[in-house]
């Protein structure tokens, strides 16, 4: 007949230690934010609910309101400002909008005279769903009178990785 071995105090100590370790790991994973571009790229690759928001240089101002909206619908995990030249803008628009046929025309529309001296603001945002990030994008567009030229947010995780590669590698 098998008898159940009594649990020893050392076993309870081990279990408590493991529980604390799991809790700390959980807290770290959900509160971690990248500290540099390399970590930002890795973060985007490993977090399927990450999105990249590009506030185009033509949409200047409203910084506080933009961040507040992004953090209302999701959580900003990383941000940076990027000055783009014509070739980079062309490549970025092609990456962000692969369906557009005449990219050069759109570069001129998104980057009218004087906007190459202004930075694009790039955000990694964690959001629970694509629907949430779309609502977020629409809320930010209401701040500007620029139609969809004020902000771009990708729709899929593959697009997140593609844009992360553009901005962070």
TAZI-V225235 format. One record per residue. N is the residue number from 1. RES is the residue in one small letter. PHI is phi in radians with two decimals (NA if undefined). PSI is psi as a letter, one per 40 degrees, with the letter a starting at -180 (none if undefined). Layout:
# TAZI-V225235
n,res,phi,psi
N,RES,PHI,PSI
N,RES,PHI,PSI
This chain:
# TAZI-V225235
n,res,phi,psi
1,x,NA,h
2,x,-1.45,h
3,x,-2.00,i
4,x,-1.37,h
5,x,-1.25,h
6,x,-1.21,i
7,x,-1.28,h
8,x,-1.68,i
9,x,-1.01,d
10,x,-1.11,d
11,x,-1.12,d
12,x,-1.13,d
13,x,-1.10,d
14,x,-1.11,d
15,x,-1.13,d
16,x,-1.12,d
17,x,-1.07,d
18,x,-1.13,d
19,x,-1.08,d
20,x,-1.13,d
21,x,-1.09,d
22,x,-1.11,d
23,x,-1.11,d
24,x,-1.12,d
25,x,-1.10,d
26,x,-1.05,d
27,x,-1.08,d
28,x,-1.09,d
29,x,-1.09,d
30,x,-1.55,e
31,x,-1.95,e
32,x,-1.13,h
33,x,-2.26,i
34,x,-1.07,i
35,x,-1.87,e
36,x,-2.68,i
37,x,-1.08,d
38,x,-1.08,d
39,x,-1.15,d
40,x,-1.09,d
41,x,-1.08,d
42,x,-1.07,d
43,x,-1.05,d
44,x,-1.09,d
45,x,-1.18,d
46,x,-1.76,e
47,x,-2.00,h
48,x,-1.19,e
49,x,-1.75,f
50,x,-1.68,i
51,x,-2.30,i
52,x,-1.93,h
53,x,-1.84,h
54,x,-1.96,h
55,x,-1.62,h
56,x,-1.12,i
57,x,-1.03,d
58,x,-1.17,d
59,x,-1.73,g
60,x,-1.57,i
61,x,1.57,a
62,x,1.06,f
63,x,-0.97,d
64,x,-1.10,d
65,x,-1.14,d
66,x,-1.07,d
67,x,-1.11,d
68,x,-1.11,d
69,x,-1.14,d
70,x,-1.01,d
71,x,-1.36,e
72,x,-1.34,d
73,x,-1.53,d
74,x,-2.73,a
75,x,-2.42,h
76,x,-1.26,h
77,x,-1.87,d
78,x,-2.82,i
79,x,-2.62,i
80,x,-2.75,i
81,x,-1.93,i
82,x,-2.36,h
83,x,-1.55,h
84,x,-2.00,i
85,x,-1.69,a
86,x,-1.04,d
87,x,-1.10,d
88,x,-1.16,d
89,x,-1.09,d
90,x,-1.05,d
91,x,-1.12,d
92,x,-1.10,d
93,x,-1.10,d
94,x,-1.14,d
95,x,-1.22,d
96,x,-1.33,d
97,x,-2.30,g
98,x,-1.12,e
99,x,-1.40,e
100,x,-1.29,h
101,x,-1.46,d
102,x,-1.78,g
103,x,-1.10,d
104,x,-1.00,d
105,x,-1.10,d
106,x,-1.23,d
107,x,-1.03,d
108,x,-1.16,d
109,x,-1.33,d
110,x,-1.35,d
111,x,-2.22,g
112,x,-1.16,i
113,x,-0.83,h
114,x,1.60,e
115,x,-1.45,e
116,x,-1.21,e
117,x,-1.50,e
118,x,-1.89,i
119,x,-1.42,i
120,x,-1.46,i
121,x,-1.84,h
122,x,-1.97,h
123,x,-2.27,h
124,x,-1.68,h
125,x,-2.15,h
126,x,-1.62,h
127,x,-2.45,i
128,x,-1.15,d
129,x,-2.72,i
130,x,-1.12,d
131,x,-1.06,d
132,x,-1.10,d
133,x,-1.23,d
134,x,-1.17,d
135,x,-1.09,d
136,x,-1.07,d
137,x,-1.02,d
138,x,-1.15,d
139,x,-1.12,d
140,x,-1.23,d
141,x,-1.07,d
142,x,-1.15,e
143,x,-1.28,d
144,x,-2.12,i
145,x,-1.89,f
146,x,-2.19,e
147,x,0.96,b
148,x,-1.58,e
149,x,-1.36,e
150,x,-1.36,d
151,x,-2.58,i
152,x,-2.18,h
153,x,-2.28,h
154,x,-1.20,i
155,x,-1.85,d
156,x,-2.25,i
157,x,-1.19,d
158,x,-1.07,d
159,x,-1.18,d
160,x,-1.02,d
161,x,-1.11,d
162,x,-1.07,d
163,x,-1.22,d
164,x,-1.09,d
165,x,-1.09,d
166,x,-1.09,d
167,x,-1.51,d
168,x,-2.03,e
169,x,-2.10,none
